[in-house]
């Protein structure tokens, strides 16, 4: 089975670029098809055709889904769980769920890296919509130790730590309150493209624990975890399903941001994932500097595929700096101080050859897209597609 690539500092700067989207050979698995595009934008168009339903088909499915969610919530305090980060997607999910008459339990994971603006946006959303919020504050010493462990390797996808914790608390809260549906902000209109070589599966708890066991110093006493068996229990025995609600209506990011500002007093971030200072540092500095790829290429290419922006606009935006020198110096100092990483140690991290996630014990085979059992479980766990 093919293993995920390590995009390390040995990779040269991209030489070839797709003629339809802006994906390039900073992804080692890209395949170009001339004027027809690349494997990424061709696959994205197929996904959009199948999963994105901004039409009568989507409205019918949405109406049916809302009815199912309300029926399942009878006699319970809530109809659904919504993971709320303060970002565009999750904020709009909360707004639409409220407009559709669903009783929402908003769940937020505080990993110690929230921006001040994110905190304010979440407060505005909760107050304006009159919904309950459960905030899970992760033990800072544990999350710091996990992130330091990944940096010390160094590892490509450090965000799997937070993503797994979010994944775990959503199912934990749903099971705790007997809620059958988790409304997800994931969507194909803005997220149809992301190379497998640029991330790792958040569900691989075995890999997270193996890396931490090797390089960590703190015991993980409270870090939220969801094992494959517990996930299967939640899906098949508790009947908890994910609902990609944003796929059932027109979802144009620029329009949604205006709606959120007007309806909820939501304030936009300067950058994608600006709700988290760590995520911005990770995506806008660590990945481009250490692994030589820029996730904006996938983000913009997804918007090109759904005709929300043109290729020319994407190329113009791509040349804009991720940080000004002053911003980078300030943010780098903040992150290193918070993680207690000395400057000389950080320099060593940035110079050290990276390792692959699969260099450590893992369940990569279990989460492979080629695993039929996994494909069945994922399809069963996701509601609304038949």
N, C-alpha and C positions, 0 to 999 in steps of 0.2 A: 504494500500500500504506500502510495506517495506521501511523504511527510511534508509538513508546512515548511516553507523556506525561511532562512534567516537572512533578512535584508541588512547586512552589516556594512561596515565602512569600506569593505573591499569592492562593493558595487560601484560602478562608474556612474557619472551623471547621465540622465536619460538622453538618448540620441534619437529615438523614434517616438512619434506621437500619433495617436489615432486621428483620422481625418473627419470624424463625426463628433466624438466627444473629446475630452482632453486627457484621457488616460494615456500613459506612456510606459516605456520599458523600465521605469523604476519599479514596476511590478514584473517579477521574473517570469510570471505565467501568462503574460499578455500575448494574444495572437492577433495580428493585424490582417484585415481583409480589404485593404485598399479603400476605395470610395464607399464600401459597404460598412466601414467602421471596424470595430474590434470585438473580440469575444465578450467584453464587458457590456458595451452598449447594445449589442445584438441580444444578449441574454436579458438585459434590462427591459428592452422593448417587449420581449416575450412575457416577462413577468408582469409588466404594466397591463398588457392585454388580458392576462389571466386574472390578476389579483386586484387591479385598480378599477373601481366601479363608480365613477362620478356621473351616473346615469340612472335610468329607471331600475335597472337590475340591482344597483347598489341600494337604492332607496327601499326596494322591496325586501332585500336581505336585512337592511338596518331596522326596518319596522318589525320584521319577524324576530330579530335578535333582541331588540328592546323588550318585546312582549315576553320572550323566554326569560330574560334577566329579571323582569319584574315578577313573573310568576315564581321563579326560584327564590325570590327574596321575601315572599309572603311570610309573615310571622317572625321575620328577622329584622334587626335594626338597620341593616344596609342591604342594598341590591348588588353592589359591586365595589371592588377595590381599584383605586387609581394611584399609580406611583407618581408622585409629584416632585419634580426636581426644580421647578421654576423656569425650565427651558421652554421653548416654543411648543414642541410637540405635546409634552405632558400637560402644560397649561391649557392647551386647546382641548385636549381630551376631557379635562375637568369641566371646562366650559360647556362643551357639547353634551356631556353626560348630564349635567345639570339642566340644560335646556330641554333634553329629552325626558326629563322627569324622573331620573334615576337617583336613588339615595346613595350618596357616595361616602366611602371611607377613604380619605386621602392618606397615603403613606409616604413618608419622606425619610431617606437615609442621610444622616448627618455624619460624614466621615472626617469632619474637621477642616474641610477645604472650601466650604461655601463662601461665595463672594457676598459682600454686603448687599449688593443689588439683588442677588438670588433670594436672600432672606426677606427682603422687602417685597419682592414679587410674590413669593409664597404667601406672605401675610395678606397682601391685597386680594389674592385669589380666594383664600379661605374665608375672609371676612365678606367679600362681595357676594360669594356664592352661598355663604352660610353653611359650609360643610365641616365635618369633623376631620381633624388631622391627628395622625399618630406619627410622631417623630422618633425614630430609632437612632440614638446617638451611639456610634461605635466607640468602644474604648480606644482612646487616642494612642496609648502605648502599644496596643496590639496592631492597629492599622499602620502606625509608624514603623513598627518592626517588620511588618509584611512588605511595605513599600521599600524600605531599606534593603530587605532581603533580595527583592527583584532587581534593584539597582546594582547591588553588589555582584550579581552574576556576570555581566548585566543581561537583562531579559528584554525582549521586544514589547510584549503587551502587559504592561504593569496595571492597566485599567481593569484587567480581569478580576482583580481583588475587589474593587468597589462594585463592579458589575455583578459579581457572584453574590455579594452581600445583599444587593438590591433584589436580585432574583430570589434569594432565600427569604427575605422578610415579606415580600409580596405574598408568597405561598403560605408563610407562617401566619400572617394576619388573616388571609382568606380562610385558612383552616380553623383558626381560633374562633372566628365569628360565623362559621358555617356558610361563608359566601362562595358561590359557585363560579363567579366570573371576575377576572382581572382585566380591566380595560387597558390596552397597551397603546403607547404612542408610536410604536414602530410602524413604518409605512413605506410603500414602494414608490410613492410620488417623489419623495426626497431622499430615499435611502436604498435605491435599487442596485447601487454599485458599491462594492467594497471587496477588494482582493483578499483571498484567504491568506496570502503571504503577509498581509499587513496587520493581522490580529490573531487571537487564539480564542478557543471556545470558553466562555465564562462558566459553563456548567462543569468543567473538569476540576472538581474539588480535589481529586487525588493529586493532580499536578500542583495545585496551589499548596497543599499540605506538604508535598515532597520538597518543594523549593524552600518553603519556610523551615522545615525540619533541618535542612542542610545549612541554611545561612542565617536563620533567625535566632533570637536570644530570649524572646518572651514566650510564655505559654499562651495559647489561644483559648481563653476560658469563656469568652462571650461573643467572639466574632461569628456573625450569622453564617450558617452553612446549610447546604441542601445537597444531600448525597443522591446518586442516581436512584437508589431504592426508595428514598423518601419522595423524590420527584414522581416516580411511578405510582407510589401510594397516593399522593395528592391528586394525580391526574385520573387514575382508574378507580380508586376506591372512594376518594372524596369528591370526585367529579368536577374538579376545578379546571376551568378552561381560560385560555388567553383569547381576548377579542381585539383584533387589529382594527379598531373602530374607524380610524382615519382612512382606511382603504375603501369605505363604503360611500364616501361623498367626495366632492371636489376638494382637493387640498392643495392650495397654492400658498406657499410660505409667506410671500410678501403680503398677500391679502390677509392671511391669518394674523400676522404681527400687528397689522392695523386694527383688526377686530379686537385682539387682546388688549391693545392700548386703550381703545375706545370703551370697551365694555368693563374691563377689570382694572384699569390704571396700571397695566403691566408696562414695564420699561424695557426696551430691547437692549441686548448686550452688544458690545462692540465686535465680538467674535463668536463663531459657533462654539457652543459649550462654554460660554462665558460665565455660566452659573457656577462653575467650579474652577478655582484658581489652579488646582493641580492638573485638571484635565487640559486646560489651556496650555500650561507649561509643558505637559507631556506631548500634546499634539503639535504645538506650534514651535517648540524648541527641541525637545529631546529626540523625537522621531526624525525630523528633518536633519538634525545635526549628527545624530548617531547612526541612523539607519537609512538616511538619504531618500526619504520619500515624504511627500506632503499630502496629507489626507484631504486637503481642499480639492485635489484633483478628482477624487471619488465623489465628494459632496457636490461639486459643480457639475460633474458628468451626470450624476443622477438627475439634477435639475434640467440639464440639457435633454436627457432622455424623455422627461415628462413635459418638455417644451415650456418650462418656466423661465429659462434664460437662454440666450443664444450662445453659441460657441465663442463668438467674438467677445461678448461681455465676460464670459468665464476666463478667457485668456488675459483680458485686461485686468480683471480682479486678481488673477493669479500672480501677477508681477508686483502687486502691492506687498510691502514687507509684513511679515507676521508680527514682528515687534520692532519698535524703534530701538536704537541702541540704549537709550535711557530707560525705556520700559523693560528691556531684557535684563539690564544690569540690576534694576530694582527687583524684578520678579525672581531672578535667579538667586539673589541674596536672600529674599524672603523664603523661598522653597528650601534652600540648603540649611538655613538657620532653623526652620521649623522641623526638618527631618534630622537635624544635628549631623549633617554631613560636612566635614571640613573641606575647604576649597581644594587642597591637594588630593584628597580622596576622590572628590568629584572629577578632577582632572584625570585621575587614574581610571575611573569608571568610563569616561568618554574615550579613552585610548585603548581600553582592554577589548579584545575580541568578544563579540557577543556569542551567547549560546542559544540553542534552540529549546523551546519548551519541551520537546520530546527527548531531550538529553536527560530528562529526569523522569521518574515514574509517572505514568499518565494513563488516562483512558481515552486517548485520541481516537482509537479505533471505534469506540462507542459513539462518538459524536461526529464521525465522518459522514459526509453527505451520501456516500456510497453504501452506508449500512442500512439495509432495508428495514430492520427492526426499529432503528432510530427514526427513520423516515415515517414509519407507521405511528410511532409514539408522538412525534411532532405534529403530524396531521391530526391525530386524535385530540391532542392538547389544545389545538387552535380551533376556535369556534367561528362559524360564519362562512365557511367555504364549501359547504355542502356535506 
